[in-house]
């Protein structure tokens, strides 16, 4: 019996091609970006990251030594900058205490232990945690976001009230444990939902229309 999750991935990949996500130069940049992207769009995060680079703040040591005020000012374009500055500092302080400030040491820890530890850091929620693990650490964990819930509930593969961990479990158990696959899949979901599967979906022309009850019913153009 065909695997529906893999079938959908194959269709999305054939249509859109590789997404090359996460756009960053270093694992630390991914970690910081994952925190900054909370409640904002990527354009604003890029501006904040550029400010950090310009101010020579994008290193573990510099972030640890920078004052909250200086850090907040640099990441101002990302919004909620005072809150996010505290979250970045909390992550870096945890990294120093637990792993001597080394991302390499951090990512050498087992996935399940590290995920639990990260979820205990102030300001690191499940999506941020899994983004750090997958995109910065190349760990095989699936990132779930609002786009994932929207698309796969419309496709009838999850229920509308399914929570983060249950959705993640469906993907973790239904797909090969492959970080590159998880990386591409999540990025393709996001892209598809921005193009077609919006809050008010554009079903006309959608490559998944025949798999989707909403699309087949013709409730959206």
C-alpha positions as CSV (number, residue, x, y, z in Angstrom):
1,X,0.0,0.0,0.0
2,X,1.5,3.4,-1.0
3,X,2.6,5.6,1.8
4,X,0.4,8.8,1.6
5,X,3.0,11.0,3.3
6,X,5.7,10.0,0.9
7,X,3.4,10.3,-2.0
8,X,2.5,13.9,-1.1
9,X,6.2,14.7,-0.6
10,X,7.1,13.3,-4.0
11,X,4.3,15.3,-5.6
12,X,5.4,18.6,-3.9
13,X,9.1,18.0,-4.6
14,X,8.5,17.2,-8.3
15,X,6.4,20.4,-8.6
16,X,8.5,22.9,-6.7
17,X,12.0,21.3,-6.5
18,X,14.4,21.7,-3.5
19,X,13.7,24.7,-1.3
20,X,17.3,25.0,0.1
21,X,16.0,25.9,3.6
22,X,17.2,27.1,6.2
23,X,19.1,30.1,4.5
24,X,21.9,30.7,6.9
25,X,25.7,30.7,7.0
26,X,26.3,28.9,10.3
27,X,24.4,26.7,12.8
28,X,24.4,29.5,15.3
29,X,22.7,31.8,12.8
30,X,20.0,29.1,12.4
31,X,19.6,28.9,16.2
32,X,19.2,32.6,16.6
33,X,17.0,32.9,13.5
34,X,14.7,30.2,14.9
35,X,14.2,32.3,18.0
36,X,13.8,35.5,16.2
37,X,11.2,34.2,13.7
38,X,8.7,33.6,16.4
39,X,5.6,35.8,15.6
40,X,7.1,37.6,12.6
41,X,8.0,37.0,9.0
42,X,11.4,35.9,7.6
43,X,12.1,39.3,5.9
44,X,12.2,40.9,9.4
45,X,14.4,38.2,10.7
46,X,16.9,38.7,7.9
47,X,17.1,42.4,8.8
48,X,17.8,41.5,12.4
49,X,20.4,38.9,11.5
50,X,22.1,41.5,9.2
51,X,22.2,43.9,12.2
52,X,23.8,41.2,14.4
53,X,26.5,40.5,11.7
54,X,27.2,44.2,11.2
55,X,27.6,44.7,15.0
56,X,29.9,41.6,15.2
57,X,27.4,40.0,17.6
58,X,26.8,36.7,15.8
59,X,29.0,34.5,17.8
60,X,28.4,32.6,21.0
61,X,30.9,34.7,22.9
62,X,29.6,38.0,21.6
63,X,26.0,37.2,22.3
64,X,26.9,36.0,25.8
65,X,28.8,39.2,26.6
66,X,26.4,41.7,24.9
67,X,24.1,43.6,27.1
68,X,20.3,43.0,26.8
69,X,19.9,46.5,25.6
70,X,22.5,46.2,22.9
71,X,21.1,42.9,21.7
72,X,17.5,44.1,21.8
73,X,18.4,47.1,19.7
74,X,20.2,45.0,17.1
75,X,17.2,42.6,16.7
76,X,14.6,45.4,16.8
77,X,13.3,44.6,13.2
78,X,12.2,41.1,14.3
79,X,9.6,42.6,16.7
80,X,9.1,41.8,20.4
81,X,12.8,42.6,20.6
82,X,13.1,42.9,24.3
83,X,11.4,39.5,24.8
84,X,13.5,37.9,22.1
85,X,16.7,39.3,23.4
86,X,16.1,37.6,26.7
87,X,15.3,34.4,24.9
88,X,18.5,34.5,22.9
89,X,20.5,35.2,26.1
90,X,18.8,32.4,27.8
91,X,19.7,30.0,25.0
92,X,23.3,31.1,25.0
93,X,23.6,31.0,28.8
94,X,22.2,27.4,28.7
95,X,24.7,26.5,26.0
96,X,27.6,27.7,28.1
97,X,26.4,26.0,31.3
98,X,25.6,22.7,29.7
99,X,28.0,22.5,26.7
100,X,30.8,25.0,27.3
101,X,29.3,27.3,24.7
102,X,29.9,24.6,22.0
103,X,27.2,23.9,19.5
104,X,29.2,20.9,18.3
105,X,29.1,19.4,21.8
106,X,25.4,20.2,22.1
107,X,24.5,18.4,18.9
108,X,26.6,15.4,19.8
109,X,24.0,14.7,22.5
110,X,21.3,12.2,21.7
111,X,18.2,13.6,20.0
112,X,15.7,12.7,22.6
113,X,17.8,14.0,25.5
114,X,18.7,17.2,23.7
115,X,15.1,17.9,22.7
116,X,14.0,17.6,26.3
117,X,16.8,19.9,27.5
118,X,16.0,22.5,24.8
119,X,12.3,22.5,25.7
120,X,13.4,23.5,29.2
121,X,15.1,26.6,28.0
122,X,13.2,29.9,28.5
123,X,11.5,30.9,25.3
124,X,12.2,27.7,23.4
125,X,8.9,26.1,22.3
126,X,8.4,23.0,20.3
127,X,8.5,24.5,16.8
128,X,11.6,26.5,17.7
129,X,13.2,23.5,19.4
130,X,12.7,21.2,16.4
131,X,13.8,23.9,14.0
132,X,17.1,24.2,15.9
133,X,17.6,20.5,16.0
134,X,16.7,19.9,12.3
135,X,18.1,22.9,10.5
136,X,21.1,23.7,12.7
137,X,22.0,20.2,14.0
138,X,20.8,18.0,11.1
139,X,18.9,15.9,13.6
140,X,16.0,13.8,12.3
141,X,13.1,15.5,14.0
142,X,10.0,16.8,12.1
143,X,9.1,20.5,12.4
144,X,5.4,21.2,12.8
145,X,3.8,24.6,12.2
146,X,0.4,26.0,11.4
147,X,0.9,25.3,7.7
148,X,1.4,21.6,8.5
149,X,-1.9,21.4,10.4
150,X,-3.8,23.3,7.8
151,X,-2.6,21.3,4.8
152,X,-2.9,17.8,6.3
153,X,-6.2,18.4,8.0
154,X,-7.6,19.5,4.6
155,X,-6.0,16.4,3.0
156,X,-7.8,14.3,5.7
157,X,-4.6,12.8,7.2
158,X,-4.9,14.5,10.6
159,X,-7.9,15.7,12.6
160,X,-8.4,19.5,12.9
161,X,-7.8,19.4,16.7
162,X,-4.6,17.4,16.6
163,X,-1.9,19.0,18.7
164,X,1.8,19.5,18.0
165,X,3.2,16.3,19.4
166,X,0.5,14.1,17.8
167,X,1.1,15.7,14.4
168,X,4.9,15.3,14.8
169,X,4.4,11.7,15.8
170,X,2.4,11.0,12.6
171,X,5.3,12.2,10.5
172,X,8.0,10.6,12.6
173,X,6.3,7.2,12.5
174,X,5.1,7.5,8.9
175,X,8.4,8.5,7.2
176,X,12.0,7.2,7.2
177,X,14.1,8.9,9.9
178,X,16.0,11.1,7.4
179,X,16.9,14.7,8.4
180,X,17.2,15.7,4.7
181,X,13.8,14.4,4.0
182,X,12.3,16.2,7.0
183,X,14.1,19.4,6.0
184,X,12.8,19.4,2.4
185,X,9.3,18.2,3.4
186,X,8.7,21.0,6.0
187,X,10.0,23.6,3.6
188,X,7.8,22.3,0.8
189,X,4.7,22.4,3.1
190,X,5.4,26.0,4.0
191,X,5.9,27.0,0.3
192,X,2.8,25.2,-0.9
193,X,0.7,26.8,1.8
194,X,1.9,30.3,0.8
195,X,1.2,29.6,-2.9
196,X,-2.0,27.5,-2.8
197,X,-3.2,26.2,0.6
198,X,-3.8,29.6,2.2
199,X,-6.3,30.4,4.9
200,X,-8.6,31.1,1.9
201,X,-7.2,28.4,-0.4
202,X,-6.6,28.8,-4.1
203,X,-7.7,25.3,-5.1
204,X,-7.6,26.0,-8.9
205,X,-4.3,24.8,-10.2
206,X,-3.3,23.1,-6.9
207,X,-1.4,19.9,-7.6
208,X,-3.0,18.3,-4.5
209,X,-6.6,19.2,-5.4
210,X,-7.8,15.7,-6.2
211,X,-6.4,14.5,-2.8
212,X,-8.2,17.2,-0.9
213,X,-11.9,17.2,0.0
214,X,-12.1,21.0,0.0
215,X,-10.5,21.1,-3.4
216,X,-12.7,18.3,-4.9
217,X,-15.8,20.0,-3.6
218,X,-14.9,23.1,-5.5
219,X,-15.5,25.3,-2.5
220,X,-12.6,27.6,-3.4
221,X,-11.3,28.9,-6.7
